[in-house]
């Protein structure tokens, strides 16, 4: 079985399309699957939409992405885990490549990412640059990360030390368990952070990270890009 784990906080606007894409991709593979939406303290219709799409909904109040992902994994029954953000759409080719990689012995991996909607040229170039860096360093973008259950358990799950950057820590932890791959197939994810936060805010975040390094990722302070109120 493939277990999709979808962490979500106030994702009513986008989660329906994400879940329908997951269903279509999994059905095309003709393999058993389940979708677990971990509704983390939402006050909108996220849970209702997820239920209407046939997903299992687990309600938590962590506001801590690593803990939220782990809660979904704990409920999952599958031996192949796929973590997908609520604003990310996948296709059959991506899922097929991920399952084939695990069947061929990979412990896990990630994919390329394409931004949806109107995005300035410089932002698209920056996204491609970071995609190259992720591929070079074998880091899976958090919007889509897959792994075997055995490797997930051996790695100890997502590191609860981090409120952001948990995808980087998990990629490294999985790589210590075996072969970790970054596929060339791409998922499509929302570019809303580029629209709802200014270029200055992104720069300020980057500068603060250069100053504080990993310490910055161990609390929600200064992490409005992930934990602040949506402005879209």
C-alpha positions as CSV (number, residue, x, y, z in Angstrom):
1,X,0.0,0.0,0.0
2,X,1.0,3.6,-0.7
3,X,0.2,5.9,2.2
4,X,0.0,9.6,1.3
5,X,0.4,12.0,4.3
6,X,-0.8,15.5,3.7
7,X,-0.1,18.1,6.5
8,X,-2.6,20.9,6.3
9,X,-3.4,24.2,8.2
10,X,-6.2,26.3,6.7
11,X,-5.8,24.8,3.2
12,X,-9.4,24.9,2.1
13,X,-8.6,26.8,-1.1
14,X,-6.1,24.4,-2.5
15,X,-6.4,21.0,-0.8
16,X,-9.2,19.7,-3.0
17,X,-7.1,19.8,-6.1
18,X,-4.2,18.2,-4.3
19,X,-6.3,15.3,-3.1
20,X,-7.9,14.7,-6.5
21,X,-4.5,14.7,-8.2
22,X,-3.3,12.1,-5.6
23,X,-6.3,9.9,-6.2
24,X,-5.9,10.0,-10.0
25,X,-2.2,9.3,-9.9
26,X,-2.6,6.3,-7.5
27,X,-5.6,4.9,-9.4
28,X,-3.5,5.0,-12.6
29,X,-0.9,2.7,-10.9
30,X,-3.7,0.3,-9.9
31,X,-2.1,-0.2,-6.5
32,X,-3.8,0.1,-3.1
33,X,-3.5,3.5,-1.4
34,X,-4.7,5.6,1.4
35,X,-4.7,9.4,1.9
36,X,-4.3,10.8,5.4
37,X,-4.8,14.5,5.9
38,X,-3.4,15.8,9.1
39,X,-5.5,18.8,9.9
40,X,-3.3,20.9,12.2
41,X,-5.5,23.5,14.0
42,X,-7.4,24.7,11.0
43,X,-10.3,27.0,11.4
44,X,-11.6,26.8,7.9
45,X,-13.2,24.0,5.8
46,X,-10.0,22.0,5.3
47,X,-11.2,18.9,7.2
48,X,-14.6,18.9,5.5
49,X,-13.1,19.2,2.0
50,X,-10.7,16.4,2.8
51,X,-13.5,14.1,4.0
52,X,-15.6,14.9,1.0
53,X,-12.6,13.8,-1.2
54,X,-12.4,10.4,0.6
55,X,-9.4,11.1,2.7
56,X,-8.9,10.0,6.3
57,X,-8.6,13.1,8.5
58,X,-6.5,13.2,11.6
59,X,-7.0,16.3,13.8
60,X,-4.0,17.6,15.7
61,X,-3.0,21.0,17.2
62,X,0.8,20.9,16.9
63,X,1.5,23.9,14.6
64,X,4.8,22.2,14.1
65,X,5.3,20.7,10.7
66,X,7.7,17.9,11.8
67,X,5.3,16.7,14.5
68,X,2.4,17.0,12.1
69,X,4.1,14.8,9.4
70,X,5.1,12.3,12.1
71,X,1.5,12.1,13.3
72,X,0.3,11.2,9.9
73,X,3.0,8.6,9.4
74,X,2.1,7.0,12.7
75,X,-1.5,6.4,11.5
76,X,-0.4,5.2,8.0
77,X,-0.7,1.5,7.1
78,X,1.4,1.5,4.0
79,X,5.0,0.3,3.5
80,X,5.6,3.2,1.1
81,X,5.1,6.7,2.5
82,X,4.6,9.8,0.4
83,X,4.6,13.2,2.1
84,X,2.8,15.8,0.0
85,X,2.1,19.4,0.9
86,X,-1.5,20.5,0.6
87,X,-0.7,23.0,-2.1
88,X,1.1,20.6,-4.4
89,X,-0.2,18.5,-7.3
90,X,1.4,15.4,-8.5
91,X,0.9,13.3,-11.7
92,X,1.0,9.6,-12.5
93,X,4.6,9.9,-13.9
94,X,5.9,11.3,-10.6
95,X,4.3,8.6,-8.5
96,X,5.3,5.8,-10.8
97,X,8.9,7.0,-10.8
98,X,8.9,7.2,-7.0
99,X,7.4,3.7,-6.5
100,X,9.8,2.2,-9.0
101,X,12.8,3.8,-7.2
102,X,11.7,2.2,-3.9
103,X,11.0,-1.1,-5.6
104,X,14.6,-0.9,-7.1
105,X,16.1,-0.5,-3.6
106,X,16.0,3.3,-2.9
107,X,15.1,4.1,0.7
108,X,13.5,7.3,-0.4
109,X,13.9,10.5,-2.3
110,X,12.4,13.7,-3.8
111,X,11.6,15.3,-7.2
112,X,11.9,18.4,-9.2
113,X,9.5,21.3,-8.5
114,X,7.6,23.6,-10.9
115,X,6.0,26.7,-9.6
116,X,2.4,27.3,-10.6
117,X,0.8,30.6,-11.7
118,X,2.3,33.9,-12.7
119,X,5.9,34.0,-11.4
120,X,8.5,36.6,-12.3
121,X,11.4,35.4,-14.5
122,X,14.0,36.0,-11.7
123,X,11.9,33.9,-9.3
124,X,11.7,31.1,-11.8
125,X,15.5,31.3,-12.4
126,X,16.1,31.2,-8.6
127,X,13.8,28.2,-8.3
128,X,15.7,26.3,-10.9
129,X,19.0,27.2,-9.2
130,X,17.8,25.9,-5.9
131,X,16.5,22.8,-7.6
132,X,20.0,22.2,-9.0
133,X,21.4,22.7,-5.5
134,X,18.9,20.2,-4.1
135,X,19.8,17.7,-6.7
136,X,23.5,18.2,-6.2
137,X,23.2,17.8,-2.4
138,X,20.5,15.1,-2.6
139,X,18.0,17.1,-0.5
140,X,14.3,16.5,-1.2
141,X,12.0,19.6,-1.3
142,X,9.5,19.3,1.5
143,X,6.5,19.6,-0.8
144,X,7.1,16.0,-2.0
145,X,9.2,13.5,-0.1
146,X,8.9,9.7,-0.3
147,X,10.4,6.8,1.6
148,X,9.9,3.2,2.7
149,X,8.3,2.6,6.1
150,X,11.4,0.7,7.2
151,X,13.7,3.6,6.3
152,X,11.4,6.1,8.0
153,X,11.3,4.1,11.2
154,X,15.1,3.6,11.1
155,X,15.6,7.3,10.6
156,X,13.4,8.1,13.6
157,X,10.9,10.1,11.7
158,X,11.1,13.9,11.1
159,X,13.3,15.6,13.6
160,X,11.2,17.5,16.1
161,X,14.0,19.9,16.8
162,X,13.1,21.8,13.6
163,X,10.0,24.0,12.8
164,X,11.4,24.5,9.3
165,X,14.1,22.7,7.4
166,X,12.8,19.3,8.7
167,X,12.9,18.2,5.0
168,X,16.6,18.7,4.9
169,X,17.2,16.9,8.2
170,X,15.0,14.0,7.0
171,X,16.7,13.8,3.6
172,X,20.1,13.4,5.4
173,X,18.7,10.9,7.9
174,X,17.3,8.8,5.1
175,X,20.5,9.0,3.1
176,X,22.2,7.4,6.1
177,X,19.9,4.4,5.7
178,X,20.6,3.7,2.0
179,X,20.3,5.1,-1.5
180,X,18.4,8.4,-1.6
181,X,17.4,9.7,-5.0
182,X,16.2,13.0,-6.5
183,X,14.1,12.2,-9.5
184,X,13.9,14.3,-12.7
185,X,10.1,14.2,-12.7
186,X,8.4,17.3,-11.3
187,X,5.5,18.1,-9.1
188,X,3.6,21.4,-9.4
189,X,3.4,23.5,-6.2
190,X,1.8,26.9,-5.4
191,X,4.0,30.0,-5.7
192,X,1.9,31.8,-3.1
193,X,4.8,32.5,-0.8
194,X,6.2,34.7,-3.6
195,X,3.0,36.6,-3.8
196,X,2.0,36.9,-0.2
197,X,5.5,37.8,1.1
198,X,7.5,40.6,-0.4
199,X,11.0,40.3,-1.8
200,X,12.3,42.3,1.2
201,X,10.7,39.8,3.6
202,X,12.4,36.9,1.7
203,X,15.7,38.7,1.8
204,X,15.4,39.5,5.5
205,X,14.6,35.9,6.2
206,X,17.7,34.8,4.3
207,X,19.9,37.3,6.1
208,X,18.6,36.2,9.5
209,X,19.3,32.6,8.6
210,X,22.9,33.4,7.6
211,X,23.3,35.1,11.0
212,X,21.5,32.5,13.3
213,X,21.9,29.4,11.1
214,X,20.2,26.3,12.5
215,X,19.2,28.1,15.7
216,X,16.6,30.0,13.7
217,X,14.8,26.8,12.7
218,X,14.2,25.6,16.2
219,X,11.3,27.8,17.0
220,X,8.4,29.5,15.2
221,X,9.9,33.0,15.9
222,X,10.8,34.7,12.6
223,X,9.2,31.8,10.6
224,X,6.1,33.7,9.4
225,X,6.8,32.4,5.9
226,X,5.5,29.0,7.2
227,X,3.6,29.8,10.4
228,X,2.2,33.3,9.9
229,X,-1.3,34.1,8.9
230,X,-1.9,33.6,5.2
231,X,-2.2,36.8,3.2
232,X,-3.6,35.4,0.0
